[in-house]
Amino acid sequence: MPVFAKKPEDSNEYTRQNAAVVHDNSLRWVFATFESDETTLRNNLVARLQLAQGHRVLVTGAGAGNDLPYLVRSLGGQGEIYAQDIAQEMILSGAERHRVESAKSSVELHFSVSDATNLPFADDYFDAAYHFGGINLFPDIRKGIAEMNRVVRPGGKVVIGDEGVAPWLMDSEYGKMLIRNNSLYACEVPLHLLPESARSVRLSWELSNCFYVIEFSVSDRTPPINIDVAHMGTRGGSIRTRYFGQLEGVDPALRDRIYAEAERLGMSRVEYLESLFRSGLAGH
Ligand SMILES: C[S@@+](CC[C@H](N)C(=O)[O-])C[C@H]1O[C@@H](n2cnc3c(N)ncnc32)[C@H](O)[C@@H]1O
């Protein structure tokens, strides 16, 4: 497995010794605070990947591999899981924690110390990609999502969840307490950073509306659109003419005369303008 960029040792909370134990403590705090059950939540999110026997799935920012048992079960006893994390300390703990059970299962586990924003995997290599709880820290969140999208085959699912107080709670005391406690709760849902080609996008809120979950299906093309459907009515034209056919500004009095004449002739503005331009250009 190639090793791409990784954090220097001791550069943040995930690269220190015992980072996995510290992370376990913070997870306990999260689930106790939001009176939620970790097993139920992780099962629920992993189910959204729609995994089947034999699938190959990627987990980015996998940490100490807390999701691995859920993924193993959802593969029905056969498949491949690639767990990657930028912090060697975390991924080594993951490999160690899951060594025994992985030896018993015919699901193959692979561990990679690499950067989720520059993944060492080929395009379309996976059937699904999953991320829980670290993307807010990525230096380039758009790239982190784009990389998950790139390595999943068309039709496969991407599921991403992380802390973030829902927008309607942001200015409430409820939201402010959480943000004062940990500034990551102020993180915005990165819906605007999804790839143009994302299909069947769903956003939901977990952990008392303080954890966003985005899911989408991967596609190799942007959603279908016919930009030549003509508009009925006064303006006329189409998406193509309104976007690509913009002209310079003209004298407003002349503009009003043109609009009035179009109305008198029962033509849309675009039809009338195009007829004027065509006749003006005839012979040139
Ligand atoms: C809060 S932990 C979540 C761990 C695990 N997903 C879980 O559910 O418990 C966030 C993880 O994201 C990792 N991470 C942060 N930036 C990363 C990056 N650019 N590439 C890969 N992993 C990264 C951290 O090292 C850490 O292990």
The ligand as a MOL file (V3000), in Angstrom:
LIG
                    3D

  0  0  0     0  0            999 V3000
M  V30 BEGIN CTAB
M  V30 COUNTS 27 29 0 0 0
M  V30 BEGIN ATOM
M  V30 1 C -12.7390 12.3540 15.1610 0
M  V30 2 S -11.6550 11.1820 14.4320 0 CHG=1
M  V30 3 C -12.8440 10.0500 13.7780 0
M  V30 4 C -12.3350 8.6590 13.7130 0
M  V30 5 C -13.3040 7.6040 13.2170 0
M  V30 6 N -13.8080 7.9200 11.8990 0
M  V30 7 C -14.4610 7.3680 14.1530 0
M  V30 8 O -15.5830 7.2970 13.6780 0
M  V30 9 O -14.2810 7.2070 15.3310 0 CHG=-1
M  V30 10 C -11.0890 12.0670 12.9800 0
M  V30 11 C -9.9950 11.3470 12.2010 0
M  V30 12 O -9.7710 12.0590 10.9720 0
M  V30 13 C -8.3850 11.9640 10.6950 0
M  V30 14 N -7.9920 12.9660 9.6940 0
M  V30 15 C -7.9000 14.3140 9.8340 0
M  V30 16 N -7.4700 14.8700 8.6790 0
M  V30 17 C -7.2860 13.8510 7.7840 0
M  V30 18 C -6.8800 13.7770 6.4310 0
M  V30 19 N -6.5410 14.8750 5.7210 0
M  V30 20 N -6.8230 12.5690 5.8360 0
M  V30 21 C -7.1770 11.4540 6.5220 0
M  V30 22 N -7.5620 11.4600 7.8040 0
M  V30 23 C -7.6230 12.6480 8.4370 0
M  V30 24 C -7.7220 12.1550 12.0500 0
M  V30 25 O -6.3860 11.7010 12.0530 0
M  V30 26 C -8.6680 11.3170 12.9490 0
M  V30 27 O -8.2280 9.9820 13.0790 0
M  V30 END ATOM
M  V30 BEGIN BOND
M  V30 1 1 1 2
M  V30 2 1 2 3
M  V30 3 1 2 10
M  V30 4 1 3 4
M  V30 5 1 4 5
M  V30 6 1 5 6
M  V30 7 1 5 7
M  V30 8 2 7 8
M  V30 9 1 7 9
M  V30 10 1 10 11
M  V30 11 1 11 12
M  V30 12 1 11 26
M  V30 13 1 12 13
M  V30 14 1 13 14
M  V30 15 1 13 24
M  V30 16 1 14 15
M  V30 17 1 14 23
M  V30 18 2 15 16
M  V30 19 1 16 17
M  V30 20 1 17 18
M  V30 21 2 17 23
M  V30 22 1 18 19
M  V30 23 2 18 20
M  V30 24 1 20 21
M  V30 25 2 21 22
M  V30 26 1 22 23
M  V30 27 1 24 25
M  V30 28 1 24 26
M  V30 29 1 26 27
M  V30 END BOND
M  V30 END CTAB
M  END
